[in-house]
Amino acid sequence: NRDFGEIIGLIGSLENLDSRSFIRQIRDSLNDIGEYTPKNLTELYAYIGDIDYRISQGADDLIQISALMADIIEKLK
């Protein structure tokens, strides 16, 4: 199901979310989440690194994870 609103609602409802750990789990599970072209997969890995860095520098976790989820959904085959 590609319902972005549900994903954001779920993320927003999680209390005490360790966002950087969550992002690493997503990175490790990308191949299980869906099928991607090699180019899209490479772009996702690079974007995950950018998101992780932004969060480490104090960016809003929910905004960054929402952007990541949108990119993951967009790049699904």
Salt bridges, closest charged atoms under 4 A:
ASP28 OD1 - ARG27 NE 3.20
GLU43 OE2 - LYS39 NZ 3.27
GLU43 OE1 - LYS75 NZ 3.64
ASP52 OD1 - ARG20 NE 2.79
ASP52 OD2 - ARG24 NH2 3.81
ASP71 OD1 - LYS75 NZ 3.05
